[in-house]
Amino acid sequence: MDTTDRELLRLLSLDARRSAAELARELNVSRVTVQNRIDRLKANGTIRRFTVELGVSRENVLVEALVLLKLAPGDSRKTITQLKRIPELQSLGSINGTFDLVLELRTSSHQRLDTVLRDIRRMPMVAETNSSIRLNHFY
């Protein structure tokens, strides 16, 4: 990955809907170059998906939560595969300390969050959870 790729990723992270032509003008490269780079970044897994970030309004208020998971001893690959299938999952990572995994969830309501958390707690390897609802974004 070179500086053009990094700048392209930065621009896409600000607005993934920008056209290849617009990105090309900003990067001072051809539209074909931009499209080829996007295709390559998607193929090698650097870009996993394009998404929509909703603004705050009554119609689309989302509940975001950070969930810490402690797993029972054993092979966690099956549990991680199950977690990746949760549509509300925004990110999943391993952590050090008392807990093993951290999840970021985004749901449509508190009720849906409760259902998702209940489903997670029912997974055989999940020994303990600790959840916090995000109240505000500062950055």
N, C-alpha and C positions, 0 to 999 in steps of 0.2 A: 504494500500500500504506500503510495507516494503522497506528496502534499496536495496534488489535485484531487485524489480520492478523499483525503481527509476534509478538504474544503467542500467537496461535493456532498459528503455525509453531513457536514455542518449545515449547509444550505437546506438539505432535505429534512433535517431534524427541525428546522425552523418552519418549513412549509413543504410537506411532501407532495402537495398538489401542483407545485410549479412545473411548468412544461420543460421538456428537454431543451427547447430553443431558448427559453428564458435562462435556464441554468448555464447553457453554453455561452450566452452573452456575458453573464457574470463571471464565468471562469475563463473566458477568452479562449475557448476551444470550439470545435464544431459540434453540432447537434448529434451527429453520429457518434462522435467520441464520448459524449455524455451518455448516450443510450447504451453504448458498448460497456462503459464503465459500470453503469447501473446493473446491466445484465450480469456482468462478471461478479459484482459485489453480492448480487442475489444468489448466483450459482455457488459461490464459495461460502455462503452462510453469514457474511458480514451484515447484509440486510436480510432480516428474517421476514419482515412484513411491513406494510404501510398501514397506518392507522389514523383514526380521527380522534382529536382531542376536543371534547365538547366544552363549550362555554357554560357558565353557570346561568341557569334559568329554571323556572318552576317545572318545566316539562322534562328536563334532562339532568336533574340533580342526581349525582352518583355518590355512593357511599364507598369510601376507600378505607382499606384496613391493612395493617401490617400484622402478619401472623408468624409467630415463632413456633417451630415444631421440634419436639424431642422425639427421637425414634428409638424403638426397641433395638437391642443388639441384633445384628444380622445384615443381610444383603439388602440395601435400600433401593436398588435399581427399579424394582417393581413398583414401589411406592412413588418414586420420582416420576415414573411413566404415568401412573394414575393421576398424579397431581398436574402433570402437563396437559391432561385432557380436560381440565376444568376451564370452561370458557371465560370465567371471570379472572383467571390468573393473568397478571400483568408481568410479573417477574418471579423467579425462583432461584435461590442461591444457597450454597452451603456457608455456614458460619462457624466460628470457634466459640467456645464457652459452654454454658449450660445447655443450650439448644443446638440442634444440628442444622436446621434449615430455616430460611426466612422467605416468606411469600408476601407478595403484594397483590391484594385482591381489589377489584373494582366491580361493585354490584349496583343494581338499579334501586335497591331499597335495603333497609335494615332487615326486613323479613327475609329477603333473598340472601343476605349475608349470613343470617342465622342458619338457613338451610345449607349453604355451602360449608360453613364451619362444622355443622353436624355431620355432613358427609365426610369431611376430612377426618374428624375424630373417630369415625367408624372404620377407618382403614386399619388393617391389622397391625402394621408396624408403628402406628402413631401412638406414642405413650403419653404425650402431654402437649398441650397447646397454650399459647399466651397471645391474646389478640389485643390490638389497639386500633381504634378508629381514628383516621386522620381528620382533624378538625379544620385545618387551614393550610394553605400553601404559602410560603414566604418567598420561594424561588423555584 
